[in-house]
Structure formats: structure tokens, C-alpha cells
Amino acid sequence: MASLTVRTPDGKVRTVSLLKRITSLGRGPDNDVPLEDSAVPPNALHVTYDGTRYEVGSLGATFHVNGKRRDNHALSTGDVVKVGGTELTFSREDAPRESVRREVPEREVSLSAASAQSSDSHTSELPGVAGRELVLLKRLTAFSERLSGTYDVDRILESLLDEAIEVTRADKGFLILMESGEPRVKAARNVARENIEDAVEKLSDSIIAKVVKDQRAIIVADALDAPEFKASESVVNLKVHSVMCVPVMHKGDLFGVLYVGNDRLVNRFEPKSLDMLTVFAAQASLLLQNALLVNDLKLDNTELRRKLEDQRYGDIVGACQGMRDVYKRIDKIAPTDISVLITGETGTGKELIAREIHRRSPRTKGPFITVNCGAIPENLLESELFGHAKGAFTGAVATRPGKFQAAIGGTLFLDEIGEMPLQLQVKLLRALQDKIVYKVGENRGEPVDIRVVAATNKILEEEVKRNAFREDLYYRLNVVTVKLPPLRERGEDVIVLGRFFLQKYSREFNAKARGFTPAAAVAMKKYGWPGNIRELENRLKKAVVLADKPLLGADDLDLKPENLEPIMPLLQAKEEFQKRYINEVLARNNGNRTKTAKDLGVDPRTIFRHLEKLEAEKTGRPLPPEEGEELL
């Protein structure tokens, strides 16, 4: 029985019996004989036995036998193999089993006959070279398993090259991928696992060109002496002797090239090594394609998320026709710098619309400043808007800027503008016209670069008629109007909004509620919602906190039958719907009756008849029904 006496740099000595056909040695714990030496690679050597002789070979480490450097060596009794700082003395005599059990961990000496039969019986008749190939194939399998869950392309490229250099015992390696039909160096490494600088300049050569053209692997015994390649740039620049270069294929197409070289020895690579590198290249193609596919999917996902975010309208929820018209108007006015007036009942979400206009505008990186003109006392509103100088009034202990100055570069949102006092409307108009504001108690003006968006739940035209709002300020603010529909006119949006708030507050309060009963959904649609979305949100927040059931009912929302609007007769409901629908299309066409009839696909006389009915309703004059009147 053969054995190795292992002497590590720290002076420890142990003897290990060689019981297997292939015995691996290295610093890594997975080796048959782990070597506690930091100078030894994780996978250093292997000792093979072909039934007649023992041979030591390199798995990437440099080693000496009896003081001379070797790549492989047939061992004889007394040979001393040195790798790193460790000495291995070979002997064909039997090693004392007591010594082995005492000095070697059980896993290392457990190279028993049963283990040998289960893992190596099929190689019992193979020579040492075949045994080395089996070791390399096992390493390739382990390497593939390590990288199978890795999607970092750069890391995979470097790991692939490091492993290829080690298994082929090369000094350098290059991985080239095809981009737009041209080879591009993606990774360049040396035996020390370091990147090779200026790899692109050093690797534009005829060897790669030949492999790309023929799509066949080649091996060059002495590139510096080969007539076909000795003038190539990489051979001269890198001073390589032995070269192997194999194509990396994917689905029958050339995907890249794997190139390894040795700059110390000629005839370094054998045909078996080329076969191994070809297998390695095929595995590399699978790993790379998988990583590239995952990265492409991640990029697509990121792009889809970005597009979705761009197409979303912030926290605004709704898809009824009225809201789609609002979205279209936002898209058109947001990129401009014109003033906008947002109208709608209380609770319809006017501030959300203002914020979305700001978010989609060129001023999105600037501030969004809100002023509620109805919540600030009249005597303080001017100071709040324009700021004040020190000593301007009692309590003005320091100069303070106003909301106009705070909104410079961004958007100023004037909520409930209809509540602003008349005397202050004059100063606001001047500030909007001149883009200059004056602090209270100061005569020096300050230029301001802002965009103004105002909102009101009042009908400002009527306020102007009552002399409660200045006409000139109204036209200054109302360059473009965005009218928000009340919740009762938004159809299915009430259910969509209800589910949105339900999910939000169920998560926030860790509640059981997850949906609505059919009766609750019907009640939500029938209720008039005078407080609009704000009322809906508050009712749902209360219901989520108090309810013990997964489905909220009408009672949970306090939507009792007496609070609901009476059901309209079917014929009357149909007439009301037709009337409202024709009015909407007429408004979109600016009163053009012919175009409205064409859009609705009806005879123009139907539109004329509709207008006659409206006039009759206003005047109270009876209108006899027209025979054969067309209904939508």
C-alpha cells in the first residue's frame, strides 16, 4: 500500500494512505487530503493510480519533485513533492494504520474499499490521464452548481475564466463575446486571478479570427513558431507559446470565443485538454445565457415599472369617462406654465389634481406649496402669502418670507380661492401679473418665478356676478379649467375607490375586512355622497376599525335605506341617461349639432328635437311628442 507523509509549514507531520484511484490534495476542505497551508491553492494536486504506478499531477498549482519543477511525475519511493510550504514524501510501503487513525481526520482516511467501489469502480481499468479527466469533469459539475444561481454577468465571466485557466493549467485566459457581429473582450484574467489591463489592445489577432470564421476549436503547440500565427498581435504582445481557442455556441450560432494560453511551455496543451475546454465552453454558454436572460428580464421589469409610474396619476384612482377627460387635460396642461383653476365639490380631490399637475410639469423638482385661503384669518393671510418685514405689525419680531417666496421654482397651490377677501384679491392680482411681491411693511419688491394653481368649490362666475370675487382676478386664474366630477356621477369608480381605501386601512390597522357584501356595493352606488371621496374614505376608515367580519355590509358603512336615493323608474332613468349623454357630446363638440349627430350615429333631427325639449322644459311650454321619434 502506498502512502504520503505530509509535513506542513507549522512542523506537523502525518501519514495518509493512498487507497483511492484518484486522491485530491489542496487547501480546500473538499479535498481527500486537505493541506493546512495558505500558500497552497484550494485545489492543488491529484495523485492517480492506474493499477501499476502512482502519478502526481497539477490541478493548477506549481509543484516541485526532488527540487525540480514538474507538471506531472511518476512517483517512486522516497520522492519528495513540494507545493507551497508543504512537503509530501511518497512511499510504496504500507503506512501504520494506528498512525493514520491518530493523526488524520476520519473523513480523510476513510478512503475505504466500499467508497472506492461506489465512486471509482468504473475507472479501475482507466489509465491516469482518464482519471484526471474524471476529476476535471467533477470540478466542472461542482463549478456549474456554484454559479447556477448567480446572475451577476461580470462575476460569472471572471469565475468562468479563472476556472478555465485552472483546469487547463494555462497562464492567461480571455472570454470574448460577439456584439453586432464583432468580437469584444469581456473578461481577461491571469493565473493569479487578476484582470489583465489593456486586454482589448493585446487580443486583436488571427487566432480568434480563425475560430470565429471556422467556428471550430484549435490548439497551437508553439504559437511563436507557427507560420500562420507567429505574427498575430496577441501572440507577440502576450508572448504566449501554447494556445487553445474554442467557440462558445448558443442554439447553433456563434456566441463568443474562449481563449487560453501558456507563456512558459510549448506543447503545453493536449487534445484531451482541448476536448475539456470545449465541454467547458458549452457549459459557460448555458450559464451566460441564463444570466443574460435574467438580466434582460430585470431590465424589462424596471422599464415596465418606470412606464407604469409615468402613466399613473399619483394617488388619483378612477376610470370613468369624466376622470379620463381630466387625465387628458392634465397631460396637455402640465408641461406648460399657464395658470390652472380646479373646480369641483368639496372632497373631490382637487389638491391631488394640483399635485399631479406639478409632478408632471418641468417644475417637478421644485417645491409644491399649499395655502388654504379659507382657513387663515383675513388679517394674517397677506403676511402668509407675501411675508412681512420686521416691525411691520405687533408680533413681527423678524423678517419672514411668505408662501410666494417659498414656492420659487415650483408651484403655489391656492386652495379655496373663492374665500379670499376682496381687498386682498387686488394684491394677489398684481402679484400674478407682475411676478413681483411686496412683504407687509416693505416697499421693495421681490421677483418670484412660480406657477399658480387655484381651486374652489364655488361657482366663481356667480361670485363675480355678486361682486364677491374680482372679475379680472377670475380671468387671470381661469386660463384653463379642470372640472372634477362628483363621486355620485362616477359610476363604478365608487367601488374601485372603496376597495382602494379598504386595502389601505386594512393593512394600516391590521383589520380583518377584505371586501364588500353585494348589498354594500349596491348601497355605495345608490348613495349620493355629498362629501364625495373624503366622505367615502372616512366611512371606510371607521368601518375597517369597527367591523369584525371579512366582508363589510351596508350597515357597517352607515348606508341605511332611508339615506339612499329612491330608485328611478326604468323609462325615466333611460330618458335621463339619454338626455345627459347627448348634453355631454354636445359640450365636447362646442354645441355643433351636426357633428354631435354624426358622433352618436343618429339623424340630426333627433338632436334638434332634444334641444327643443330642453327649451320647453326651461320655458314651461308643452311640447307634443313627435311620432316616430328616434331614441338612442
N, C-alpha and C positions, 0 to 999 in steps of 0.2 A: 504494500500500500504506500502511495506517495503522500508527502506532506510538505507544508510550508511553515517555516519558523519565522514569525513576524516580530520584528524589532522596531517599535515606534520611536519618534524623536524624544519622548519623555523617558526612554530607557526600559519600558515594559516589554516583556518577551512572552510570546505564546506560540503554541504549535497547533496547526489546523490540518486535519486530514483532508485530502482531496478525494472525495467519494463520488462526485458527480461527473458526468461527461463534460459539463461546462460550469466553471466556477468563476463568478464575477467578483472583482475587488474594486473598492473605491470608498470615498468619504461618505457617500450616501447610505442611509440606514437600510435601503432595499437590497444592497449587495449581499452576496453569500458570505463574503468576508469584509465587514466594514473596517476601514482604516482610520484611526483617530489621528489624522494629520491634516492641518489646514492647507498644506501645500499640495495635497492630492485632490484632483477633480472629483466631483460626485460619482462619475463613472470613469474609472481609470484603466483597469486591465481585465483580461479574462484569460483563464487557463483552460485549454481544451485537451481532451484525451480521446484518441482515436482507436484505442484498444492496444496500441503498441507504444506510442510515445506521448509525452506531455509537451504542449507548446504554449508559450505565453505570447499574447498579442495586445495591441493598444486599442482602447476604446476612446481615444482622444488625448491620452496622457503621454508625455515624453518619459521614457524609462531607459535605464542602462542595465546591461548584463555583464557582470565581471568588469565594470568600468568602461564598457563600450556602449555607445548608443545603438539601440535596436528598435525596429518596428515590430518584429516578431522573432521568436527564437525557440528552437527545440531544446528543452531543458534536460540537463544531466545532473546527477547527484553532486551537490556542492556548489551549484551555480547560485550566485548572489544577484538578485534583481533589486534595483534601487529605483523607487519612484517617490518624488518629493523628498521628504526626510526619512522615509521608511525603507528598511531593508527586509527583503524576503529571501530566505535561504531554502533552496529546493532539495528534497531528499526522496529517493525511491524506497527507503526503508520505512517500516511501519512506525507510526508515531504512537507513543504510550497513550492508551485511552484514558487512563486516570488523569494524565496531564491535560488532555483535551477537555475533559469534563470540568476540570477545576478552573481552567484559565479562559475558556471560551464560552460565551453565552449559548444557551441550549439551542437557540434558533440556528446558530452558525454551524454547530457540529451535527445538527440533525439532518445532514445530507445522507439520509438512510437509503437502504435499498428500496424501501417502499416508495419513497419520494422519487428516487431515480427512475423506478419503473413507471410511475404515473406521469412524470413530466418529460422524461428523456429516453424512454424505451424505444421510441420511434427514431431516435438518432443514434442508436447503438452501433449501427453499421456505417454511419456517415463519417467522413474524414473531418479534420479540424476546421477546414475552410467552411464546410457546410454548417458546422456547429456555430461558427462566428456569424454566419448569415442568420441563423435562428435567433441569436442574441440580438442582432440588429433589428430583426423583424419584431421581436418582443419590445424593444425600445421604441420602435416606430408606433406600435399599438399603444403603449403607455403614453407616448408623447401626444398622439391624437386624442386620447381620452382627456388629457390635461387641458388641451386647447378647445375641446368641443363646445364648451360653454362660454368661450371668450369671444367677444365681438369687437375688441379694440384692434383695428386693422394694423396699426403701426406695431403694436406688441406682437401680433401674430406673425408679421413679416420678419421681425427681428428674431423671434423664437424659432421660426422655421429655418432661417439661415444658420443660427447657432447650432441647431440640431443637425442640419445637413453637413456643416463643417466637421462636427464631432464624429458623426457616423462614417464619413468618408475619409477622415484623418487629413483633411485639407487645411491650408493656412488662411485662405480667403474665400469669401462667398458673396455672390451678388444675386439679387432677385429682381428681375426686370419684368414689368407688365406692359402690355400693349395698350396704347392710348391713341385713338384715331389712326390706327394702322402703323404707328411708330413706337419702337421700344423705348421705355423710360425706366431708369434705375429708381426703384422704390426702397431698396434696402441694400446696404453694403457693410459687411462685418468681417472681422478677422478672428483668428483663433482665440484671442484674448477677450472675445465678446465685446469688442469696441467698434463703434462706427468708423468707417473709412472715409476720410474727408476727400472732397473733390472727386467723388466716385463717378460722376457723370463724365467728367473730362477724361478719366482714366479708362473708361469702358466702352468707347465707341469703336468697335473692332469688327474684323471679318469673321471671327469665330461665331459671334452672336448672329451676324447677318446670315451666315450659312445655315444655322439651326432654324432661324426664322423663315428662311426661304424653303428649306427642305422639310422642315417640321420633323426632323429625326435627330436622335441623340448622337453625340460624337464624343470620342475620347482621344486626346492628343498626348502621346508619350513624352515628347520633348518639344514644346511649342517654340522655344528659342532656336531650334534647329530645323523645324518643319518648314519646307519651302513655301507652303501655302499660307502659313500663319506667322512666320517669324517677323514680318514687317507690320503686323497689326498693332494698333496703338496700345491695347491693354497688355499684350504680351511684353512690349517694350517698357511701358510705364510701370507695370506691376512686377516685371521680371519673373513671370511665372514659367515654370518648366512643364509640369504635368497639368492638364486641363480636362475637365469634364463639363459638358454643357447639354442639358436636356430640355425639350419643350414642355411647357405646362399647358395642357389642353383642357377645354371645357366644352362638352357636347360636340366634339369633333372639330372645334375651332381653336386656333392658337390664342391662348390667354396670356402667356408670358414665357419667360425663359429662366431656368435655374442654372447658375454657373458657379463652379468651384475650381480652385486652383491651388497648386503647391509650388512654392518658390524655392524649395531646397533640393528636391529629388526629382530625377527623371523616372519614367515608368512607375510613378507613384500609384496610379490607379489601374485596377484590373477590370476586365469585362464584367466580373461579378459586382464590382463596385458601381459600375455604370448601371447595371440592372437594378441595384439597390436604390440608386439616385432616381431612376425612372419611376420606381414604385413610390418613392418619397415625393416626387413632383406631382404624381397623381393624387396622393393624399393631401398635399399642400393646396392643390386646386380646389378640392372639396371644402377644406377649411376656409380658404379665402373667399370662395363664392358664397359660402354660408354667412361669413362676417359681412361681406359687402351687401348681401341681400338684406340682412338685419339693419345695417346702417342706412340703406336706402329707405327701408320701411320707417325707420325713426325719422328720417328727414321728411318723408311724405306726411307722417303723422304731425310733425311740428308745423309743416306748411299748412296742413288742413286746419290745425288749431288756430294758426295765425289768421287764415281766411275766415274761419268761423268767428273769431273775435272781431275782425273787421266788419263782418256782416251783421253781427249782433248790435242791438241798440241799447247797450248798457244794461240797466236793470228794468228796462221797459218790456212788458210782456203783453202780447196781444197780436191777433192776426185778422181781425175783422176788416172790412173794406175801409171804414173810417180811419183805422190805425195805419193801414197800408198807405193811404193818402198822406198821412202825417209823415211816415217814413220817407216817402218820395220827396216831400217838401224839405225835410231835414237834409237829405242828400244834396239838394240843389242849393240851399242857402248856407249850409255850414261852411263851405270853402270860401265864401265871400266875407266881407266885413260890414255888411249892412245891418241896421237895427232891426230887431225882430220883436213883435208883440205876440205873446202866447195867451190865448183866451180859453176859457172853459170853466165849468162849475168847480166849486170847492172840492178838493180831493181827487181831481182827475189826473194829477201827476205833472203839473206844469213845471216844477223845478227839475224833475227828471229829464224832461224835454230840453230845458235850458242847458243842463249839464251835458247832454248828448250833443247838442249843437256845438258847445265849447270843445268837447272831446274830439270831434271830427273836423275842427277848424284848424287853421295854421297856428292859432294861439294855444293849442292844447298843452304846451309845456309851461304856459303862463298860469297865473292864479285865476281861480274862479271864486269871486267874492259875491256873497249874497246879502241883500239888505231888504228886510221886511218893512215896507213903508207904513204899514198899518199897525205895527207892534211897537214903534218907537214914538214917544211923546213928541208933539209938534215942536216944542222949544228945544229939543235935543236932536231932531232929525237933521237940521242943517249942519250941525257940528259933526254928526255921524257921517254924513255924506262927504263934506268938503274939508273937515278938520278944523282946528281952531288954533289961534296964537296964544301964547302965554299972556294971562291977564285979560283976555277978551271978555270974560264974564266971571262971576263969582264961582270959584272952584277950578278955574282954568289955571292950574299951578305950573303947567308946562305946555309947550307947543306939541300938538299931536296931529298927525296926518289923518285924513278921512278915508272912506272906502274907495273914493275915486283914485287917490294916490296908491292905495294898496292893490288896486286892480290893474295898474300899469303893465302893459304887455299881455294882459289876459282879458277876461270877460267880467263885466259887472252885471249882476242879475238883480233887477229891481222888482221884487215881488209885491203884489197888491198895490200896483202903481195908482190905481183908482182912489186909494185912500190918502194920497199925498195932498197936503193943504195947498190952496190956490197960490198964496204968496210965495211958497217955496217952488212951485211949478215954474215960475218965471226964472229963478236962478238955475233950475235944472235945465230949462230950455237953452239958456245962454251957455251953460257948460257943454251941452251936447253940440251946439252949433260951432262954438269957438274951440272946443277941445282944450279949454283953459278953465281952471277952477281957482277960487279965491277962498282961503281959510277965513273963518269967522274972526274978525278983528284985524285983518291984514289986507292991505291994498295991492300987494304984489301977486300977480297971477302965476300959476304953475301949469305948464303944458302937460296933458295926460294923453297917453296912447292906449285907449281902451275900446272894447266893443260893448255896447249896451243891449241887453236882452231884458224886456219887461214882461210882466204877467199880471193878469187881473181876472177876477170872476165877475166883474161888472160889464155891462154893455156900454163902452165908452162913448159911442155915438149918442146915446141917450143922456149920458152925463154931460156931454158937450152942449146938448140942447138945453139942459137945465142950468147951464153956466156953472156946473160943479167941476168941470175939467176944461183946461185951455185947449182950444181947437188947434192952435199952432203946435203945441206940445204933442197932441194926439197924432198929427200927421208926421211929426219928427220921429215919434216912436214906432208908428204903424207903417213902416216901409214894407214889411212883409208880415202877414198874419198867419199864425199856426193855430187852428181851432181844434181843441181836443173834444171828442165826442163823450157824452156822459156814459157811465157804465151801463145804464139801462138800455142803451142803444147799441151795445157792443156784442149782443148775441152770446155765442159760445165762449167769448173771452172771459165771462164771469166765472165759468167753470175752470178754465185754464189758470186764471189768476188765483182762484180758490185753491187749486192743487199746489200752485207755486208757494203760497203762504202756508199751506198745511205742511208741506215738506220742510219748509224753512223753520217753522216754530216747533215742529215735532222733533227735529234734530236739536234745536236750541234748548228745549225744555225736557228732552228725553221722554217724550209722551208716547202713549200707545196709539193715538189716532193716526190712521194711514189713508183714509178715503172718506167718501160721502155715500150715504144711502141714496137710492133713486129718488125718494121723496125729497131729500135735502137738495139734490141737484135741480129738481123741478121748482122747488121753492126759491132757490137762488136766482133762477131765470125769471120768475114771475115778480119778484120783489123790485121796487122802484129804485132802491139805493140812492136816497137823497144825498148821502155823504160820499157817494161814489167809492173809489178804490180805498180811500182812507177808512171808510166805514167797514168795508169788507175785511180789510186787514185787521181792524180792531175786533170785529166779531169773531174772526177765526182765531186770533190770539187767545181770546177769552175761552172759546170752545176747546181749544187744544189743551189748555191748562186744566180745565174743569172736567172734561169728558173722561170716562173710564172705559169706553168702548173703542174698538179699532175703526168703526165707521161712524162719522158724525151725522146725526139726524137733523131735521128742520128745527126741533126744539132746542138742540144744542146751540144753534145759531140764532135763537130767539126769532125765528121766522114763523110766526103763528098765522093761521088762516086769516085772521082779521087784519093782519098787517099787509097781506098780499093784494095786488090789484085784481079786480074781478075779471073773469075770463070773458073775452070779447066774442060775440057770435062769429062763426066762421065766415059768413058772407061779408060782414062788416070788417073783419080782420083782413080779408082778401082785398077789399076796396082800399083800406088804409095803406096796405102794403104797396098796391099799385100806385096810389097817389104819391106816397113818399118816394118810391123808386123813380117815377117819372120826374119828380122835382129834383132829385139828385142828378140825374142825367142832364136835365135842362141846365142846372147850375154849372155842371162841368163844361157844357157847350156854350156857356155865356148867353143862354136864352135862345139859341138858334134852334127853331122848331124843326126845320127840315133835317138838320144833322142829327137831332135827337131821335126823330122818327126812323132815320136810317140805322142809327146805333141800336135801337130797340127792335128793329125789324117789323115795324107796323106801318099802317097807312098814315100819312101826315094828318089826315082828318081826325085821327084819334087824339093826336096831340092838341089840335085846335079845340076839340071837344073838351079835353081835360082842362085847358085854360079857361074855357067858357064856364065850366063848373066851378073852378076856383073863384072866378069873378062873381058868379051868382051867390056863392057862399059868403063872400065879403059884403055884397050889397043886400043880401036877403031876397033877391028876386028869384021866383021859382023858375026852374028850367025843366021843361018836359023831356023825358028820356028819348033819345034818338033810336029809331028802330034799326036793329042790326048793328048796334054799336059794338065795335071790336074791343075785346078785353085782352090784356097781356097774359 
